[in-house]
Amino acid sequence: MNYRITHTTRYIYNEPVTIGHNRIHLKPMNFPGQRCHRFELTVRPEPTTLQEFEDFFGNTVHYFKILPMASCACLPWMISV
């Protein structure tokens, strides 16, 4: 069975913040019976830093930093498993 999941996460602040550091865990792991065929992540406004790495447990982590930070951030993402 194949699934396609889309979602948008929005951060909305009462007033603009000066810096935005974020770590997100959205990409599913591959293991017997499940395989991530496609993963797309967009960060708006465009981050000054965007890194992908694996944590101790094998989970994919995305770190991003937005400077200067606006009053909101938007993260549309899509997974196909």
C-alpha positions in Angstrom: 0.0 0.0 0.0 1.3 3.5 -0.9 0.5 6.7 0.9 1.1 10.3 0.0 0.9 12.7 2.9 1.0 16.5 2.6 0.9 19.0 5.5 1.8 22.6 6.3 3.1 23.7 9.6 2.8 27.4 10.4 4.6 29.3 13.2 2.8 32.5 13.9 4.2 35.0 16.5 2.5 38.0 18.0 5.4 40.2 16.9 8.6 39.6 14.8 11.3 37.6 16.5 15.0 38.3 16.0 16.1 34.8 15.3 14.5 31.4 14.6 16.3 28.1 15.3 14.3 25.0 14.7 14.8 21.2 14.6 12.1 19.1 13.0 11.6 15.3 12.7 9.3 14.7 9.8 10.9 12.2 7.4 9.9 8.6 8.2 12.6 5.9 8.6 13.0 3.1 6.2 12.6 -0.4 7.6 11.1 -3.7 6.5 7.6 -3.0 5.4 8.0 0.8 5.0 10.1 2.8 2.6 10.1 6.5 2.1 10.1 7.0 -1.7 10.0 10.8 -1.6 10.3 13.6 0.9 10.0 17.3 0.1 10.4 20.1 2.6 10.1 23.8 1.9 10.8 26.5 4.5 9.5 30.0 4.0 10.9 32.6 4.4 14.0 31.0 3.0 16.3 29.9 5.8 19.9 31.2 6.2 20.8 27.7 7.3 19.2 24.3 6.3 20.9 21.1 7.3 19.8 17.5 7.3 21.5 14.9 9.6 20.8 11.7 11.4 20.3 11.5 15.2 21.6 8.8 17.5 18.5 6.6 16.8 18.7 6.9 13.0 16.0 9.5 12.6 16.4 12.2 10.0 16.6 15.6 11.6 16.3 18.9 9.7 17.7 22.0 11.3 17.0 25.4 10.0 17.7 29.0 11.0 15.9 32.1 9.8 17.6 35.5 10.2 16.0 37.9 10.7 12.8 36.1 11.6 9.5 37.5 10.5 6.2 37.3 12.4 5.5 33.9 10.8 7.2 30.9 9.1 5.6 28.3 6.9 6.8 24.7 6.3 4.9 22.8 3.7 6.0 19.2 3.3 5.1 16.0 1.5 5.9 12.4 2.1 5.4 9.4 -0.2 5.7 6.0 1.5 
